[in-house]
Amino acid sequence: MRANPAHSAQLLAALLLAATLSACGATNSAVTTPTTAPVDPTRPPENLRWEPYQGVSLPIGAQDGPKQLATIASGYSHTPQGAALAAINSSTRMSLAPDDTWPTAASQSLMPGPGKDAWVMARAQISITAPAAAATAPHITAYKVVNYTPATTDLVVYATYSDNSITASAQTVTWSADDWRLVLPNPASKLQTIHSIPAIPPDAVNLNPPK
């Protein structure tokens, strides 16, 4: 998302299922082989619908979340897909949250740290009371997982705009308190997280947003 008021990853831990079946007093016992659920960061979230928030359509996954939509969006699956949807929803909502809701959104959606502290100080200096204008609102189009662990996911979110420009926004989410939360970079790192690009990479996960 563009760095202005209108625009403001680790995908799934392997689930190990092991069961040991034994018969009391019997000479035989059956032991199941542990199985690992596949982790595929390139698989798109299934059964998406799109919900408007402050002039921007955001993807909501029937399986991957968010399950709750209120002041914040929460309840994501502990999967690569859940991490991606959390990064998209949280970053967009934090960029566009109105004056009366951003403090609550920040306290629940952002991980503590210098990045959050700097964002809160900057947000307090501006006012957002209206949705993003159609001419400047991003269309969340695709994402690409760069790195995944069960604890943290790094990804890039791609957005298109009405002037046919495209941005790539680097995002990180971490698994905390049974949900994915957005990690903002330390401003001391001077890290540029948003770039203009000529085209979305062919290996990105296409979300097929509404026109």
N, C-alpha and C positions, 0 to 999 in steps of 0.2 A: 504494500500500500504506500502511496505517496506520503511524504513526511509533512502533512499539514492537517488541520483539524478535520477535514473531510475524509482523509485517508489515514488514517493513523499511520527435536523434535524428538524414544527411543521407542520405536514401534514394537510391540508385543513381547512380553516375556514368554519363553517356551513353556507351555503348560504340560507338566509331567503328570500322567495318570498312572499310578501303580496300585495294584490290588493283589493281596495275597490271600488265597482261599485255602483254608485247611479244614479238614473234618475232624472234629473232636473224637479221640479214641480210635481213629482209623489209621491205617498204615499209609494211605495215599494223601497227598496234598497237591493242589494245583496252584501255580503261581503265574499270574499274568505278566506279560512283558511290558515294561513301561513304554508308553508311546508319547511322542512329542507332536503337538499340533504345529502344522507348518506356519512359518512366518514369511509372508510374501509382501514386502513393501510396495510392490508394483501392482497389486490387486486393488482395483477401485473399491471404495465403500459401496455396499449394496443398498438398494432400495432408498435412494436419496430423494428427498423433497427439498424445496427451497422456501425459506421464510424471510420476509422482509425485516430489516432492522435499520432504521435511520436512513432510508433511501438506498440500501444495499441488500441484495439477495444473498442469503447465507445458506450453505448446504447443511442439511440435517439428515443423519443416517438412522434408519430404523433399528439397525443392530449396533451401530458404533457411536451413536449419540450426536448431539447432546440429548439426554433424556429429559432434562428439566430446562425450561425456558422461562426466565423471570428477569429480575434485575441483571443476573448473570446467566450464562449458559453453562450447564454442568452435567456430569454424568456420562463420561465417555468410556468406551471400551478400552481395556488395557491391551491394545493392539496397534500396529502401525497405522491402520485406518483411523482408529480413535484419536491417536496422537495428531494426525494430520487435520482432522476436523476440529480438534481443540485449538490447534495453532491458528487455523483460519478464523474460527469464530471468536476466539479471545482477542486476537490482534485487531480484528475489525471492530469489535464491540468496544475495546478500549480506545480506539481512535475516534469513535463517533459517540461515545457515551455522553448524554446530556449532563448539564451542571448538577442536577439533583440526584444522579445515580452513579457518577464516576467514582466517588470515594468508596462506595460499597463494592463496586465492580473491581476496583484496584485491590482492595483488601482480600478478596476471595479468588481472583483470577491470576494475580501476579505473585511470583515467588519473591520473598524478601531478598533485598540486596541493594547495592548501589544503583543498579539500573532502575529498579522500581522507585527508589528514593528520588532520583533525578527526574523521572517521568512525573511523579506526583508534584514536585516543585514546579515543573514547567506547565503542567495541566492547570494548576491553580491560577496561573497568570492569564488564561484565556477563557472564553465563554463559548459554549456550544449549546444552542437551544433549538436548532432546526435540523432536519435531515440533510444529508448531502445532496447537493444539486445534481440533477441528471447529467449535466455536462462534465462533471468532475468525479462522479461516483465510480468506483472500481467495479468491474465484473470479475469475480473470482472464477478463474478458468481452469487452473490445473495446479498440481504440486509435484514435487520430486523429493523423496526421502534421500538425504545425503548420508546420514549415519543413524543407526538404531541400536540401542540397548534397552533392556527392560526398564531402566531408570530414566533415560534421557533420549530424546529424538531431535535431530537436526534436520531441517528440511527447507526447501525453497518454495514459496507460494507465488504463483504467476497470476497477474491481473491485467486485464485489458481495459481500455478506456474508449470513450466515444470518438476521440481523434485518432483511433487506431494505434495509439502508443501502447507499449507493454512494459510492465515493471516486474522485476524479480526481487522478492523480499525474503531475506534469510530469517528463519524463525527457529526458536528452540523451546521445547516444552519438557518438563520433568514430571515424573510420577510422584505425587505427594498427597498424603491423606486420601488415598483411593481415587485419585483423579489426576488428569493432566493439567498442569499449570504453566503459564507462560513465563519464560525467563527473559528479561530484558538485558541487553549487554551493558557492561560497565562503561560509562561515558569516558573514563580515563583511557580505555583501549582505543579510542578514536576509530572504532570499527564502523565502516559504512555498510549498512544492512540492506539498502534499497538501491537497485540499479535499473537503468533503462536498457532494454535488450531489443534486438531486431525481431526475434521470433522465439516462440516457446519450444524448448527441446523436444524432439520426437519421442524420447523415452519418459517424458513426464506423464503423470496420471491425469487424464482428461476427466473433468467433472461434468462436462456437458451442461453448462449453466443455461438458464432460460434466456431467450433473446430479449 
